[in-house]
Amino acid sequence: MSLRFIVGRAGSGKTRACLEEITTQLRSGEDGPALILLVPEQATFQTELALLRQPGITGSARAQVLSFRRLAFRVLKEAGGATRPPLGELARAMLIRTLLERHAGELQAFSQLAGRVGLASSLARGIGELKTYCLGPEAVAAAHGALAAQGEGDSPLTRKLHDVALLYRDMEEYLAGRYTDPDDYLTLVGQRLAAAGFLQRASLWVDGFTGFTPQEMAVLTACLRTAGRVTVTLCLDPGCLAGEIGETEVFYPVWDTYRSLRELAAAAGVAVEPPLVFPAPGRTMVREAIGTSGHPGRQGGAGSGCGPEGVWRVSGMENTEAGVGGAGAGLKPEVGVGRGAMAAVLPRYVNPALAHLERELFSRPVKAYAGQAEGLRLLAAANPRAEVEAAAGEMRRLAREEGYRWRDMALILPDLEAYRSLLATVLADAAIPFFIDEKTPVLHHPLVDLLQGCLEIVSGNWAYEPVFRVLKTDLLPVDREEVDLLENYVLAHGIRGAGWLGQEPWSFRRQFTLGEEEEPAGEAAVDCLEQVEAARQKVVISLRGFGEALAGVERASGYFFTQVLYRLLEDLHVADTLQRWQEEAMATGDMLAAREHVPVWNGVMEVMDQLVAGLGAEEYTLKEYAEVLYSGLEDLQFGRIPPGLDQVIVGSPERSRLPEVRAAFILGANEGAFPARPAENALFSDADREALEAQGLVLAPGSRRWLFAQQFSIYQALTRAREYLWVSWPLADSEGRALSPAPVVSQLRRLFPGLAGKGGAGDGGELGEVGLLPGVPRVAGLLAQQLRLARRSRELDPWWRNVYHWLVADAGRRQAAGRVIVGLARVNAEKDLPAEVVAGLYGTRFGSSTSRLELFAACPFAHFAAYGLKLNERPVYKVDAPGLGIFLHAAMKLVVTRLQEAGLDPGEMEAEAAFSLAAGVVDELAPQLQDEILLSSARYEYLALILKGIVGQAMAVLREHARRGKFRPVAVEARFGPGEKLSGLELELDGGRRVVLRGQIDRIDAARGRDGRHYLRVVDYKSRPRDLKVRDVESGLSLQLPLYLALACRRSRGLVGEEAEPAGLLYSAVHNPLLRAEVPPDPQVAEAERLAEVGRMQGLVLADPEIVRLMDEQAAGAPLVPVRLKQDGNLAKSSRALTPEEMQDLLQRAVDRAAALAAEILAGEVAIAPYRRGQETACRYCAYHPVCQFDLLAGNAYRRV
């Protein structure tokens, strides 16, 4: 039994030495003690592959590559201790979730967070860390008691320890005698390993570790006592083997591991062999002990990272004894196996510049590289996209011009999450195969959505969101077209609960407006309804059994709920569907997707198995069970094996065990990312860890030690490549915020002064030569940008002309870029429609509303989409602004109708009676709005109360106007047009054609003047204040009021029995404003303020003081109309008034403009020409932008009015 170290810096051949030693022993035959190579979990696949690539090795039962977890499985399987079923990590999180619910009333720190997503997983990880550091619940409880005794009973840490000790103790009691916690496996292995026969006299190599947890140390101790020889490789400068080094040194984490292992071996009575040393090249390394050579201390070699306490010195083949004292005392290091004389460069580094980097990276003072640093590039990019595109271009160049394989290159990203989507897009465009080495969560997989959604369907009474989340998983026998039909129908009618499960076929009809329904359904609508009903039946049949099994179940065991869920998966044939998806993905070459579905199924089955095994007997409500299941699913992740042999590996410095590569690309080397800022532990903060250490509870190192250890992570990342190293960083993030390069960039610039001035990558708009362009699609996209600029008066650079010819010269490139090239010729414009098409769309007898003409004036294409193509937004069962407008218009109509029926004058009514009338109208109309939507929920019932306030306020305004004026309504919601009481307004067009306007006028008021003639004004209700401007009438954007008034005057005999004159065009705001006040105002004062704000109508009136007094007798004070009378009785200059001639001219201009717009419609104009006035545009609230695709960069322009 012995312990041996293989020590050397990065690239010195430590792993190769292990593989060669194993290979040498395998050549002697399969008989003999086991040969075990112990590596980190994520490195097992790559290490097995490397072992099988050794000359003469095609397979072996004697040699095994294991991780600590796999070693534990082997030991417990052979030596016993695994008879109790394991409670996996996922089940442990679910168990803690259950315990949180059980002890909710006892918790001190987590009582308010017990139901929060992620808390159970955080506690599970925290308890797992305690177990890893061999700390039981008793130790936690003791620390809690000690802090409480010190008067810190109310501190956050003390309360936290109370909760952790409580949950930890209960968890251990629950597991005792029934289950084994995976975090206890290594502890059990340390106790049972001696009984494992396959480890007796085995040779064990431990490679790729920086450090070990206390549990792992215990396993290694048992291995030292059982195996024949244990060899541990350490990425450590040989000069660090003697003496102490400071914790700020780059190799301190590994040196601390070396020291701990030597102490462990001494305590176990195991001999330590002389280390196998691969010394750093180009350096004489003879140890000079303090006090024996006249030196004041150990002088570290350049870049040793070992501080000033002492050093090895080696000349040629000499091996000098370690000397006395220090961690390496009494040992004679061996020179690397089979090396002969030391090479000038470590075995990994073909490029001397990279060898210099490895030696001198952390040296003080800096030793600059003397030659030209070939194969090393520092690059600043404008943004992350430009950085990734530049790296992709360089990888393509290396592959094309330097003969690199994709597997010879690796992308190392300190912040992988920030770059993931960019990498997927850019590398795919560049046709670079890649594999992202990370564990993938499964929360967004369709299977997980199905499980969560089905539980929510039952608990949430078939609410819209979970139902369609389930349907869109494609795991039910309903295709996507049927799902879309169902979704549209359900949204339009607000169906849920019994609406889904009813026996009668669906035949809901959407109410178009109050008191009316849409036209009877035609044949197409009937067919659509039949398809909707057929799709509903598929959904109900698929989920009925699941719902019936859970109906009426208040509490049940975890086993019962899990069994019902599993039966649902069987009934839906989910496993077969996932298998089919895998086969389809393999057929299309999408290997990552192909290797996703089955692992997710297996993972979900594992969660269910663990839930049943660990918590099957626990009683839950359906909601509690869903939360427990989700706590297991949220931690479920699966790792992927690279689907190909030739692809770029993408990973982070911490997780990925990147293979030795020819070229390494480090992207995102920014301050705060490289090294990364330490993430605060969710359970124990740095301050907590320091306080616990003072109580004797030592946990994982805090942020300070972690930051120091990041130096070693940076060292490993920068020394991974043999020939080529690329380090880049963006100058700004994707939102334009400035970023700074990492401190190591400055160090690299000092090491290689010739690189300091090298340029960076721009925004991706231009590249230097075709060979650097990242893929044909991207080339075509860049060319399209240049051609667009050239089309806008910028001359096309000849280089881009060559790019164009290069693209179209080859059939393959031409096909790949075809869509982009064709798109260059596209102009986003629409030609006028032919006459026959206009007739087919609009009919031979053309009629129009004023709002339709206004829409055409705003944008001809929007009019075409709405009235020609008849495109409508998807109706949704909710009260939106249009719905409220319909309701308020109907309410005001009914208010006036009730007044007229009762013969009441609103000006003579008391305020209470007026409000009572308004409230009664709202109660009468509420059931009629969208199938009783105002009665469908407490929220909408509250909205009905708000509407009572709004209509009551409008009634107060009407009452005040009646009290102060003589104008009275003569028509409300007055329809005009063919077949109506008021005939439509006829517009004369060229060629003798006529267009009849139809519509509805909210209110027409009339009053008789002193001259005996009637005067008319039209009032239009708006939900917010609005004014009428003459310029809007001239442009056609506000034709409604003048056209309504023109029509009312022409049809005045039907309204007042004689000819009438125009008096005003007014907007009345129907809303109940909030008042700003520091203290609650007096009710009468508040009412007066509201009237002053909403009672004043906006628009234009006749410039006649007598007519103004007919509208408001108090117009000289605070008028209710947009004019004010001076003391002399004349109109103030600020008044919005027109002379009789101006009024008539405005009405005629409105009629003429309406005729001109109608003529343009019939001429087939459909131009994409939205108006713009200042910051206001027709596109602001337009629903048709996805159809017209208006884009200033594509040549579209606003029409200024």
TORZA-225483 format. One record per residue (C-alpha): y, x, z; residue in three letters. Coordinates in pm, whole numbers, plus 50000, padded with zeros to 5 digits. Layout:
REM residues N
YXZala/...
This chain:
REM residues 1201
500005000050000met/503325014549899ser/506805005849781leu/508395023249487arg/511835018949336phe/512805023348973ile/516485030748980val/518945034448697gly/522125020948551arg/522234993748290ala/520355003747977gly/518485032748133ser/515045018048056gly/513875002248383lys/512364970948231thr/510854991347949arg/509225014048207ala/507624983848379cys/506304970348050leu/504965004547948glu/503185009048281glu/501594974548252ile/500634981547891thr/499065014847988thr/496884998348250gln/495934969748017leu/494664994547761arg/492045004948015ser/490614969848006gly/490874935548161glu/488854945748464asp/490704957148771gly/493334944149011pro/495914919648883ala/499074932148714leu/501944909448814ile/505494911348685leu/507794890948911leu/511074880648744val/513784853848792pro/512804818448691glu/515004817648382gln/513644850948255ala/509924842548250thr/509764831547887phe/511664861547750gln/509664885747966thr/506324871247855glu/507504874547495leu/508524910747552ala/505164918747711leu/503234903647422leu/505304924147179arg/504054956547334gln/501884976647093pro/498234966647116gly/498824936547343ile/497784903247196thr/497054885347520gly/495824891547872ser/494404873248171ala/494934903148396arg/498684906648340ala/500844877648453gln/504574871048444val/505544849848745leu/508634837248921ser/508764832749297phe/508044795649257arg/505084801549028arg/503804828649262leu/504014803949550ala/501994778449352phe/499284804249279arg/499094816249639val/498984781749798leu/496464769649544lys/494114798049633glu/494884804050001ala/495444768050107gly/498484751850260gly/499214729049969ala/496964700250071thr/499934679050168arg/501634664449861pro/504924681249776pro/508154662349819leu/510174675149524gly/513854682949518glu/514614649349361leu/512654630349625ala/514404650249895arg/517794639149761ala/516514603249755met/515184606850110leu/518554619550232ile/520234590450056arg/517944567250253thr/518714585350579leu/522444582650512leu/522074545050490glu/519924543950802arg/522334564551015his/525594551950865ala/526804540351206gly/526014573551378glu/527574597451128leu/530804614451229gln/531864634250923ala/530164615050642phe/530384578950762ser/533024569850503gln/531284589250227leu/527714577350276ala/527634557549952gly/529504582649738arg/527714596249434val/526714632649480gly/526814633749861leu/523034631649898ala/522544659649647ser/525164681049821ser/523494675950157leu/520094683350005ala/521414716349867arg/523044724550200gly/519854718050397ile/517954737650134gly/520294766950193glu/519644764650568leu/515914766050501lys/516364795050261thr/518044814350540tyr/515304803950786cys/517534781250996leu/515944749751134gly/517544718051272pro/517354732451624glu/519584761551520ala/522104737651366val/522064715451674ala/522554746151896ala/525574757151692ala/526984721951721his/526504722552097gly/528104756852129ala/531194746151935leu/531454713952133ala/531234733852458ala/534134755252336gln/536344724352311gly/536004720251936glu/534074687751948gly/536534670051717asp/536814697651459ser/535604689451106pro/532904716351127leu/531534703151456thr/531354667551322arg/529724680851006lys/527134700151207leu/526374668751407his/525584649451090asp/523624677750928val/521514683151241ala/520824645751263leu/519784642550898leu/517914675850897tyr/515904666451207arg/515024631951074asp/514014646450740met/511694671650906glu/510184644551124glu/509604622750819tyr/507934651450631leu/505834663950922ala/502144658950858gly/502734640250534arg/504614660850277tyr/505654696350199thr/509254704450120asp/509534728149818pro/512074748450015asp/509274755650263asp/506944769349996tyr/508134805250022leu/507894803750400thr/504304791650367leu/503604818350107val/504784845250346gly/502264832050600gln/499304826950360arg/499754854150101leu/497304877950271ala/494524852850204ala/495214851749830ala/492454871949667gly/494224877649335phe/496924898049515leu/494524921449694gln/495214956949567arg/497284942049286ala/500084961049121ser/503334941849148leu/506514949048956trp/509714931049063val/512334932348788asp/515694916448713gly/516874908149065phe/520184917949220thr/519264905549565gly/516794884249761phe/517094855550006thr/515494858850353pro/512584837150237gln/512024859349935glu/512244889950157met/509494875050370ala/507314870450062val/507974906349954leu/507004917950303thr/503674900050270ala/503244915049923cys/503834950050061leu/501034944650313arg/498634929950055thr/499234945349714ala/498284980549618gly/501744989949505arg/505004970949481val/507554984649235thr/511104971349248val/513614978948974thr/517254981049073leu/520254983648842cys/521875010349055leu/523595043248997asp/521195070349124pro/524085085949310gly/524115055749540cys/520635063249680leu/522055085849950ala/524515075050216gly/526605044050267glu/528905028050009ile/531685002650057gly/531274965649981glu/534044967449719thr/531984991049501glu/530474976549187val/526884985249283phe/527194973849645tyr/525124941549605pro/522214961049458val/522584989849700trp/522524964949990asp/519264951349851thr/517874986749827tyr/518764993550189arg/517274960550308ser/514004966950124leu/513675001750273arg/514254987550622glu/511734960250550leu/509144985850438ala/509755006950747ala/509314976750973ala/506054967650793ala/504755003250815gly/504545006450437val/505075040250273ala/507995044050035val/507225065449731glu/509815088049572pro/511945066249343pro/511555067948969leu/515125076548871val/516745072548533phe/519955092248598pro/523205085348422ala/523655108848127pro/526105137048080gly/526455143148449arg/525135169948688thr/523675152048988met/522805173249295val/523275157749634arg/525685176149858glu/525355163950215ala/528375162950443ile/528725194450647gly/526225215050441thr/528255225150140ser/531805227150254gly/532755195250079his/534585169750290pro/532355142150156gly/530265130049869arg/532165131749541gln/531205102449317gly/530585110148954gly/532805094148697ala/532145057248695gly/529405059148956ser/530895030849155gly/529445046649468cys/532525057849655gly/533265092549795pro/530485097350049glu/527975119149860gly/526155122549528val/523015133649348trp/523405162249106arg/520765168648840val/520845197148590ser/518495194148294gly/514965188048426met/515705197648788glu/514805173949069asn/516655182949385thr/515405170249717glu/517405142049861ala/518385161050172gly/518715147550523val/520045113550622gly/521095083850415gly/519095056750250ala/517315081650026gly/516465107350294ala/513315127650242gly/512535115149894leu/512085134349570lys/513115113149276pro/511035114448963glu/512645117448620val/511975087848389gly/508455084948254val/507905101147918gly/511545110947875arg/511405148947872gly/514875163747882ala/517625138747949met/519285124147641ala/523005125147596ala/523085087147592val/521065061747790leu/518165047347587pro/519895014047525arg/523085027147370tyr/523105036447005val/526895035547011asn/528415064247214pro/531535043347279ala/529415017547461leu/527695045147656ala/531145057547759his/532065022247864leu/528955019648079glu/529715052948251arg/533425049448302glu/534115012348338leu/534895013548709phe/535765050348734ser/538855062748912arg/540765079448761pro/540205064848417val/538625088348166lys/539785077647820ala/537385078947527tyr/538205108547308ala/536875096246974gly/537355065646760gln/535805035746936ala/533675021446659glu/531724990046729gly/534064978447003leu/536684951746949arg/539274935847174leu/540834904347033leu/543514880147152ala/543314845946987ala/545924818646964ala/543584792947121asn/539874787847195pro/539124773146851arg/540654802846673ala/538704825846906glu/535344809146834val/536034807946459glu/536934844746454ala/533744853546644ala/531694832146405ala/533224850146109gly/532394883846261glu/528804873446330met/528414862945969arg/529824896445859arg/527384915446077leu/524504894945940ala/525574898645578arg/526904934045566glu/525254952345857glu/521784937145834gly/521844920846178tyr/519454892546257arg/520834862946447trp/518564871746739arg/520264905846754asp/523464888846871met/524394870547189ala/527404850147295leu/528354854347661ile/530834828847795leu/532124830548153pro/533224794048121asp/530474779047909leu/531454743147983glu/534934747647830ala/533504761547506tyr/530374740347458arg/531774714347217ser/533684740547019leu/530584761946981leu/528504732746861ala/531084724046594thr/532124758546474val/528704775046473leu/527204745246290ala/529954747046028asp/529324784045994ala/525574777945946ala/524764800446243ile/521614789946431pro/522194791346805phe/520604782147134phe/522584774447450ile/520684787647750asp/521434762048019glu/519794733948206lys/520604700148059thr/521274669548278pro/519604637448168val/522024611548306leu/523214601847959his/519814599647798his/518924564547673pro/515934562547910leu/518134568048216val/520684542948085asp/517844518048041leu/516664521848402leu/520124519448554gln/521224491648322gly/518184469548386cys/518644471748761leu/522334463248721glu/521514433848491ile/519504417448767val/521884426249051ser/525004418848845gly/523974384948701asn/523674396748342trp/527204410948325ala/528434422847986tyr/528564460448051glu/524994466948176pro/523464442847922val/524944460747625phe/524454495247776arg/520754486547778val/520804471947426leu/522524502847285lys/519764525547413thr/517684513447115asp/514714510147351leu/514564472247318leu/513184455647003pro/516684446346885val/518274465546599asp/521894477046602arg/523114450146361glu/521724423346590glu/523284440746890val/526684440246718asp/526364403046642leu/525354396047000leu/528184416847141glu/530824399446930asn/529494365347030tyr/529194373347401val/532674388547416leu/534174358647237ala/532614333247475his/532414352847801gly/528684346747838ile/526844359348144arg/524204348448394gly/522754314448316ala/524384315747975gly/521854342447874trp/518854325848035leu/519464289547943gly/516804270247752gln/519204254747503glu/520114275147193pro/523564290247191trp/526084268047013ser/529344277147184phe/532434271846974arg/535524291447051arg/538604270447120gln/541314282046885phe/544234267747081thr/544884241447342leu/543464208047243gly/542024220946916glu/538844237346793glu/538234258646491glu/537234241346171glu/533604229546159pro/531274258546101ala/530264264745741gly/526874275245612glu/527574312245670ala/528644305546029ala/525494285446092val/523354313845956asp/525204338446178cys/524634316246483leu/520924314846403glu/520794353046388gln/522624355146721val/520184330846882glu/517174349946743ala/518544382446881ala/519194366247221arg/515594354547237gln/514394390147173lys/516504402747462val/515464375247701val/511764378947616ile/511994416647669ser/513654413948010leu/512484380248142arg/509384393948317gly/511434421148484phe/514034396148600gly/511454371248727glu/509634398348923ala/512864406749108leu/514224371249136ala/514734361149497gly/513654395049633val/516034404349913glu/514174434750045arg/511064452149921ala/509344485749936ser/510254514749713gly/506744512349572tyr/507304476049465phe/510584482849285phe/509184513749116thr/506094494849003gln/508244467348849val/510354493348668leu/507294511148535tyr/505814478648406arg/509064472548222leu/508764506748055leu/505194498347956glu/506144464047821asp/508904479547610leu/506574507547486his/509234532947581val/506844562547575ala/505804554247218asp/509444550847113thr/510364584647259leu/507354600147088gln/508514585246758arg/512034598546812trp/510574632846874gln/508574631746552glu/511614619846355glu/513734647946499ala/511074673546408met/510914659446055ala/514654664646012thr/514554699646162gly/516464690446479asp/514244709946715met/516534707047018leu/516464669147002ala/512744670046935ala/512184689347257arg/514384666447464glu/512784632047472his/509334640047611val/510684662747891pro/513084635047990val/510184610248006trp/508174634748215asn/511154640848441gly/511714603648498val/508014599348574met/508304627948824glu/511264610848991val/509264578649018met/506204597049147asp/508244615349408gln/510014583449510leu/506714565449558val/505114595249731ala/507984601549967gly/509714568250008leu/507264542549878gly/506894525350215ala/510624523450285glu/512254489050258glu/515324485150037tyr/517574459049888thr/517794460849510leu/521214477149533lys/519994503049784glu/516964510849570tyr/519154515649264ala/521354540049456glu/518354559649581val/516864561349232leu/520194572549088tyr/520484600149349ser/517214613849211gly/518164609748847leu/521574626248886glu/519894658848988asp/517284657048715leu/517724685448466gln/515454702648223phe/515554737048072gly/514894742847706arg/512834769447538ile/514554784247232pro/513244763846936pro/513384793046692gly/512764830146684leu/515934839546497asp/519034824746656gln/522064835146854val/521564831247229ile/524534815647408val/524744818347784gly/526824825848091ser/526774859148276pro/525384843348594glu/522534821148471arg/521354836948151ser/518874865348147arg/520094876847809leu/517784900447623pro/518894934647516glu/520824928147194val/522484948646926arg/525764929346947ala/527304910347236ala/530294886947203phe/532144879147525ile/534484849647471leu/536984835147717gly/537724867747902ala/540684852548084asn/542014856748433glu/540324831248657gly/537264829548433ala/536074865648407phe/535424868748695pro/535374831748771ala/537174817449068arg/534644810049341pro/533664773849364ala/534114759849712glu/530784749449856asn/530714711649895ala/529064713050237leu/530154745650406phe/533474761850323ser/534214798850366asp/535894791550701ala/532794772050806asp/530544801150715arg/532624825550916glu/532584802351216ala/528814797351184leu/528224834651156glu/530084838651483ala/527514814551631gln/524614834551488gly/523954812751180leu/524154835650878val/524294817650544leu/524914828750186ala/527984850950140pro/531334833850109gly/533984836449838ser/535164871049939arg/531774887549903arg/531114866249596trp/534234879649426leu/533204915249499phe/529764907749354ala/531394894949036gln/532244930948945gln/528544937048901phe/528254905548687ser/531064918548464ile/529334952348444tyr/526094936048333gln/527824914948068ala/529744944347920leu/526684966947908thr/524274942747741arg/524814954147380ala/523344984947214arg/525674988846917glu/528534963946911tyr/530734947247173leu/533344920647113trp/535654909447397val/538164881947323ser/540414857847508trp/542724829147407pro/546444831747476leu/546664794247538ala/544234766447616asp/543604736147398ser/546644718547547glu/548994747747487gly/549184761247843arg/549554798747852ala/546574819747964leu/546384856148071ser/543654881147984pro/541224891448257ala/541994923348454pro/538984940248295val/540784938447957val/543444962148088ser/540704985448208gln/539064984947864leu/542394992747698arg/542845022747927arg/539305034447851leu/539875030547476phe/543555036247399pro/542925033047026gly/542054996347070leu/545154986447263ala/547174978046955gly/544534958846759lys/545664924446650gly/544274890446722gly/543184858446558ala/545684831946462gly/545174794746467asp/542404795646210gly/544644786045921gly/544264818545725glu/541684846145717leu/541734879945559gly/538894878345305glu/536254854545182val/533524874345355gly/535024866145695leu/535284828945636leu/532924809945871pro/530854788445636gly/531514768645320val/532604736145493pro/535164754845698arg/536344774245391val/536834741645208ala/538754727345501gly/541084757245515leu/541584755545140leu/542454718645171ala/545184727245422gln/546664752945186gln/546564729444889leu/548294702145086arg/551064726445175leu/551304737444814ala/551574701244705arg/554584698044933arg/556594724244741ser/554954755444885arg/553464779044627glu/549744785344660leu/548884821244743asp/546804837844468pro/544174847144726trp/543544810244793trp/543264804444419arg/540434829544422asn/538844811144711val/538954778944510tyr/537284795244211his/534704811044441trp/533834776944583leu/533424759144251val/531634787844075ala/528334782044254asp/526484748744240ala/525374750744604gly/528844759044733arg/530364732844507arg/528054706244646gln/528684716545007ala/532444715744956ala/532454686444714gly/533684660044954arg/536614681145065val/537534691544710ile/537394655644588val/539494645144885gly/542274668544776leu/542994646244479ala/543154614944690arg/546554599444746val/546754574445027asn/548504547444826ala/547594512844702glu/548474498944360lys/549754463644310asp/547034437444282leu/546364421343941pro/547454385143901ala/543884371943896glu/543114389744222val/546274375544382val/545244340744272ala/541774345944413gly/543074358544748leu/546024335244806tyr/545124304744595gly/547004287744313thr/549194267044548arg/550764293344767phe/552094283645107gly/553354306245381ser/554574307045738ser/557654325445852thr/555604349346065ser/553574358245754arg/556734366845563leu/557964387845855glu/554664406845860leu/555014414045488phe/558564426345544ala/557274449345818ala/554454463745601cys/552994449145280pro/549574464345347phe/549374448845694ala/550044414945529his/547304421845275phe/544824431145548ala/545624400345755ala/545994373445486tyr/544264388545184gly/541244405645337leu/541464382345640lys/540634410145884leu/540734399746248asn/540354418646570glu/537224410346762arg/537944379846982pro/537414385847351val/537074360047624tyr/540154368947821lys/543724358047869val/545814382047664asp/549444380847556ala/548834357747256pro/546714334847473gly/549404332947738leu/551974325847468gly/549904296647339ile/549544283347693phe/553254285947774leu/554264269547446his/551884240947515ala/553164237847871ala/556804235647762met/555894209947500lys/554074188847759leu/556964192248006val/559434178047755val/556964151447647thr/556494139948008arg/560274138648056leu/560724117947742gln/557864094547833glu/559364088848178ala/562884085948041gly/564064113748270leu/567014136748214asp/566104171648343pro/569704177048445gly/569444148948698glu/566154159748855met/565834175949196glu/564454211149204ala/561314200849392glu/560514172949150ala/561054195948854ala/558694222148995phe/556124195749081ser/556204183648721leu/555724219448596ala/552814225748835ala/551114193448727gly/551404203748364val/549724237248438val/546904219748626asp/546424196248332glu/546324223748070leu/544344250348260ala/540874235948181pro/541744234447811gln/542524271547763leu/539604290847610gln/536774270147754asp/538224267948106glu/538844305148133ile/541494299748401leu/538804283948619leu/536144310548551ser/536984335448825ser/539144340949130ala/541264364948926arg/542044338648665tyr/542634312348932glu/545274335449073tyr/546674339148721leu/546974301148709ala/549184303049019leu/551324329048844ile/551604306048543leu/552794277848767lys/555604300548881gly/556494309648521ile/556484273748395val/558334262848709gly/561014288948639gln/561234277348275ala/561634241848402met/564454253648628ala/566154269548325val/565754237548122leu/567154217648414arg/570154240748450glu/570934239248077his/570734201348088ala/572964200148394arg/575634222048236arg/575414210447872gly/574984180547643lys/572274193747410phe/568954176047459arg/565554181547292pro/564884159046996val/561654176046890ala/559204199847058val/556414219046887glu/557654202846568ala/555224209646285arg/556544211545930phe/554834215645597gly/552654195645361pro/551284164745532gly/553494168345842glu/556264145545968lys/558774172145868leu/558184183345511ser/558144220545449gly/560974242345334leu/560754248244959glu/561624282344818leu/562584285644453glu/561084315844273leu/561594329943928asp/559804312143649gly/560094278243814gly/557494286044080arg/557884271444425arg/556604281644765val/556464257545055val/556934271345406leu/554964256245692arg/554984262746062gly/555984249546401gln/559344249646576ile/559204252946954asp/562224231147024arg/565084214446838ile/568044203647050asp/570844180546936ala/574264169747064ala/577094148446921arg/580514164646896gly/583904148946940arg/584114145646563asp/581144122146581gly/578814145246392arg/575474157846522his/574924194746582tyr/571504211046594leu/570204242546756arg/566694256746750val/565154273347054val/562184296647033asp/560264306047349tyr/559464342547412lys/557574358647697ser/560204385847722arg/563924387847642pro/564704391447271arg/567884390947065asp/568644381446705leu/570444406446486lys/571904398946143val/570444431146003arg/566954419546097asp/567524387645902val/568684407145598glu/565624430145614ser/563274400745659gly/562024411846001leu/563544381646184ser/563524351345955leu/562044326346194gln/565134311946367leu/567434309746060pro/564684294145846leu/563874269346124tyr/567524259646160leu/567944256545783ala/564914233645772leu/566124212946071ala/569514207545909cys/567894197245577arg/565544173145759arg/568114161446014ser/567844124945910arg/564314124946039gly/565474139946364leu/568814123446451val/569134097146175gly/571984113945990glu/573194146645847glu/573714173846105ala/575424207546125glu/573944240546248pro/575064250246596ala/572864278546720gly/569774300446689leu/568504309447036leu/565654327147210tyr/564664314947557ser/562684338647778ala/559814321647960val/558964343948252his/559474346948625asn/561154380448694pro/560714401549004leu/563894407949199leu/564814441449348arg/566044438349706ala/566004459750017glu/565394429150237val/563944394950150pro/566834374949994pro/567834339650080asp/565804315449860pro/568924299749711gln/570374333949634val/567074344949477ala/566964313649260glu/570514319949142ala/569694356049054glu/566614345648858arg/568604319648666leu/571254345548586ala/568544368548448glu/566354344748250val/568594314248208gly/570934330947958arg/569554325647607met/570064352147338gln/570864347546972gly/573774334146767leu/575874302446810val/578654285646620leu/582094300846687ala/583554267646803asp/584714264247165pro/583914227147164glu/580314233847053ile/580034261347311val/581114236647586arg/578514212147460leu/575984239547530met/577484251647857asp/580454236148031glu/580714267348249gln/580824291947959ala/584044306548100ala/582144319548404gly/578494330148387ala/577444314448056pro/573904303647971leu/574484311347601val/575474344247435pro/579214335947428val/581984335647686arg/585164315447678leu/588424331447786lys/590954313948005gln/592874302747696asp/589754285247571gly/588994309247288asn/585864330147249leu/585764364947397ala/585234394147157lys/581814401447307ser/580564367047206ser/577614364746965arg/579084337746743ala/579464329746373leu/582044308746194thr/580694278046009pro/580894297245681glu/579104327545828glu/576464304945978met/575794287945646gln/575774321645469asp/573254335645718leu/570944305945670leu/571124308945293gln/570494346345304arg/567424339845514ala/566164314745257val/566854338944972asp/565164367545152arg/562114345745224ala/561944336744854ala/562154373344755ala/559364382744996leu/557184354444868ala/557764366344513ala/556704401744607glu/553534388144768ile/552664368644453leu/553414399744246ala/550514416644427gly/552424442444630glu/550184458544893val/551984491644947ala/551314511745262ile/554994511345354ala/555654503545721pro/559274501045826tyr/560984524646065arg/564254519846251arg/565084547246495gly/561994551446714gln/560704516746632glu/558004514146364thr/555724487246227ala/552734508846321cys/553354507546694arg/551244476846766tyr/549494473646431cys/545754467346444ala/545154478146084tyr/545834515446111his/542114524346083pro/542134505545749val/545314518945590cys/544914554145739gln/548684559645730phe/549294596945767asp/552544615545715leu/550554646945631leu/548704628345356ala/551904619145174gly/552704585845341asn/556244578645450ala/558064552245650tyr/560404527645483arg/563684530145673arg/565594497945735val/
